């Protein structure tokens, strides 16, 4: 870059000693421009040292490379991102179900608002508005219920009453079929299964449970294995078996306790604790040993 040098006697000459031919003011202006340019370069090198020293000390590759994370950059989006932004801008139309949900929520919110206003400010106008809104909601519910039963009547696969009837005639038939199924399971399992009866001689509920188990044993041939936790028996079971650690293994802390056990493969199925009726014992044996979870529902 050409520099301005002051000559002797206050004159200014171009490098090489050649005198100016464009006047005193023009040389001064040239020097001022060069000095300003030099000052700008120095300032730029201080503020943005990477521009002057090849990127040393900066956290991005180049001062001229777009950095979207910095507040002073306004970068053009890449084609892929532009396409994604355009797709997001085009909102997907809401489905019929989504629109219906919005309408239902709006009606419910409106009803709550009218109810709150009628309670806090019980004027005839407010209460009448709430009653009308409530009547409209009740009519919608009634229509829904009516259409529901029509659909169930016309679609046997949706009729739950075929599995669990509610009218008396069908209930009697259901109970008869259920009873036959229970007896069938009971006849099959009593060959390899028995009931372990855990008790204590000082337990009043154990005394109440013992006759029920004796009845089941006599009536249906179910084997009962009485197990005493205190070494003493009951009138129905005067010679029980002492506990050999089985109660601790099963974590039995409350008596009476009934456990269905398989004498062949040693499987154990807890039936329940407390006083249980004979029919409930049979039902639990049928459900736990003869059906799968959810089969009866």
Buried (B, 14 or more C-beta within 10 A) or exposed (E): EEEBEEEEEEEBBBEEEEEBEEEEEEBEEBBEEBEEEEEEEEEEEEEEBBBBEEBEEBEEEEBEEEBEEEEEEEEEEEEEEEEEEEEEEEEEEEEEEEEEEEEEEEBEEEBEEBBEBBEEEEEEEBBEBBEEBBEEBEEEEEEEEEEEEEEBEEEEEEEEEEEEBEEEEEEEEBEEEEBEBBEEBBEEBBEEBBBBBBBBBEBEBBBEBBEBBBBBBEEBEBBBBBBBBBEEBBEBBEEBBEBEEBBEEBEBEEBBBBBBBBEEEEEEBBBBBEBBEBEEBBBBBBBBBBEEEEEEE
